[in-house]
């Protein structure tokens, strides 16, 4: 059956922030999405690649952005989207497992329990990780090394402690043919190596940094697929929505009540807004109410599309 791409294109636009953040930001993200997608909606291509694995595929999801002096317990962009996407993948019969920095481990486990993901949450300092060969590896708001081998915050500060690099793993897995996916928003995350030169053109400030390494902030580690988003959590929510559309299972999606509780839990546990650098009901200086509007809009797009499919089938 031919898939109607229009609702998936809407999802790409939603996670780019169109209508939710300032137009310059959404236009920038849409340009990066265009560069990352050879043809058709990005979320559709990635969701189809994930579904093609069939049941029992081993999926490792990576998140965590920790900078001791700024975000000692991590930021709330990344972990929320990761647990939602892990739940969606589990509902499709895959075997997801979340790996994160030790400082974010307990918070991620709490978030997983809150949304009923019921997936394992592991620490990145485990020696067993290097021996794993997954079917899929997904990085969500996970910092990546620049061309000089240094990880940075979006505003150019070198990450000298805190977040554990997973660049070597992703480079090896991608080279070995493992399906790898990156979801990020500022260009300094795993996956943006796929379009690094374009990121530097779209974001000239990303070509420089404050530490003096001379490599800028753009991550050089590529992934097979890259989903640029205005907020990384939104990219993961959009991919879960795309999986809901393909499978007909709306339980894959995040609900507004879940987003509310997860934002509250993250703040209470010291997981901060990465721009404001304090616990707040919002992400990356975007108000929590806007995040809820994004979730509601994704729900509406998927609901309308599935209802339309049912009507078409009834008339067939």
Secondary structure, DSSP 4 states (H G I P E B T S, - for coil): -----HHHHHHHHHHTTTTTS-HHHHHHHHHHHHHH-SSS-HHHHHHHHHHTT-TT-EEEEEE---BTTTBTT-BHHHHHHHHHHHHHHHHTT-EEEEEE-HHHHHHHHHHHHHTT---EEEETT-GGGGG---SEEEEES-B-B-TTS-BB-TTS-B--SSSPP-HHHHHHHHHTT-EEEEEESSS-BTBBGGGHHHHHHH-GGGG--SSS-SS-S----B-SEEEE-SSHHHHHHHHHHHHHHHHT-GGGS--HHHHHHHHHHHHHTT-B-TTT-S--SEETTEEHHHHHHHHHHHHHHHHHHHHHHHHHHHH-
